Amino acid sequence: MAVKVVHVSDISGKEAEQQSLGRLVVHEHPHYDSSDLPVTLEVLPEEVEGLKESTRFVTVEWLPPGARRGERMTIGLDDFNLLGEAGRLDSAIDDALISKHQSRRQNGQGGGRRRSRARVDYATIEHAGKPHRGRITDAEKEIVRNNLDEVNKRLREAGQREIDPNDPTLKGRYGL
């Protein structure tokens, strides 16, 4: 008695040699619980060729009129572009981005993740002696040396460390 093993595509059921079958691993699918995934399917290369054309996706959230919560969807870019006339959708998105950036500027917010801070001039009596990461300039050193009591009073009132002329580190840093 002999046993014959027949390999078939999980998608089409077509018979194929084992070495001609590839694997399609499904990691996420909206109709299946994520605890059940991933699963692996054996498929013929020509059955997944069309997938390579849909490598770009758009994630959107649809809030129907009067809804408080939206439905988040990931759709192919080609399907997304079918929502409007050629070029009109891109134009609408560009206009929305321009408006968003203009409102950020008007509200004093930056456009990126990093917010730019106003530079502090430590070579002024208002800021001299404050702890900071930058280099202590000769101008800042001179202000601290000439106004040590005033600088320490300001630092003390702000709850910051005072400049102790007996501390070797601070003494060297400010030339005391």
N, C-alpha and C positions, 0 to 999 in steps of 0.2 A: 504494500500500500504506500502511496506517495501523497505528500501534502504539497499543495500549490498555494503560494502566497501571492495575492494580487494587490498591488498598490494603486490607490485611486486618490484623486484630488478631493479634499474635504468640501471644496466649493462646488465643483461641477460634477463630481462622480466619475470623471474620465479616468480610464486606466492609464497608468504611466509606469515607467521604470523608477525604482526607488531613488536612483541618483539624479533623476530629472525633477524631482519634487523639492521645492523650497519650503521654508517654514514662515508662516505669518503669525506673529505673536500679537494677540489682542490684549493690550494693557488696560484700556479704559473703554467703556461702552455705556451709553446712557440707559440701555435696557437690562443691564446686568449689575448685580451687586459687586462692588469693588473687592469684597472679601473672596469672591469666587474667581476673580481674575488675577493674573494673566492666564490665558489659555493659548495653546499652540495648534495651528491648523497646518496641514500639509497641502500645498497648493502648487499649481503649475505657474511658471514665471509669467506667461501671457495673461493669466487671470488677474494679476496685480499690476500690470503695466499702467493701467489707467490711474492708479493711485499716485504715481509719480507726478502726474499733472496737477494734483490737488495738494501740493506741499505748503501752500500759503493759506492761512486761516485768519479770520477776524473774530474777535470775541466781542459780543454786544450784550446789552441788557435791555430788554423790552419792558416798559412800564405802560400798560394799557391806561386809557383815560380814567382818572379817579383812583388808580391803584396806589397803594403805599409801598408795595414791594414789587420788584421786577423779576423777570425770568432771564437768567443769564444763558447765552447760547454761543457755541463756537460753530461757525459756518465757514465753508470754503469761500475764498476770495471771489471766485467767479460767481457764486450764488449771491454774495453780498453786492457785487457790482450790478446784478440784475435788478436791484431795488430802484435804480434811477436811470435816466438817459445817460449815454456815454459822456463822461466828463462832468456831468452835473453833480454827481455824488461827491467826486473829489473836490469840486469847487465849494460845495456846501461844507465839507470837512475843513478845507483851508480857511474859509470864512469864520467858522466856529473857533478854530485855533487862533486866528488873529484876534478875535474878540476876547478870547480867554486870556491871551498874553497882555492885551491892552488893559484889561481889568486888573490883572495882577500888578502891573506897573502903577496903576492909579491907586491901588490899595497899599502900595509900598512893599509888595512881596516880590521875591525873585522868581525867575522862571524855572530854575533847576533845583536839584536837591540841596545843593550847598547854598546857604544864604550868605551874602557878603555882609560883613560887619563894617561899621564905620571904623576907620583907623583911629586909634587913640594916640595922641601925641604925649608921650611920657616926659617930654622936655618942657612941660608946663607945670606951674605950681599946683594945678588941680589934679594932676595925675602922677607927678614925680614920686618915686618910691613905691608905687603900687606893685605887687607881685605880677610879673608877666614873663612870657617865654622868650621874648625878643632880647636883643643885645642892649645893654645899658649904655646909652651914649654919654659922651663927655658932658653934654648940656644937661642931661638928667642928673648926672653925678654932681655937677656944680650946684644945681638947684637944691638937691638934698643936703649937700654940705653947708650951704649958706642959709638954709631954712629948716634945719633938722627938727626943731621943736614944733613948728607949724605943720610939717609933713607928718610927724608922729601923731600929732593931735588929730589930724584928718584921718589917718589910718586907724587910729584907736576908735574914733567915732563910727567908722565904717565896719568895725569888727574885724579888721585885717591885722596881720602881724606888724609890729612896730619895728623900726630900724634901730637896733642896739649897736652903738658904736664900739662896744666891747666884744661883740660877736665877730670872730676872725673872718668868717665867710662874708658877712655884710660889710665889715670894715674894708675888706679887699674889693668887694663889688662896687662900693660907692666911693672908695678912696678917702675914707675917714681917718 
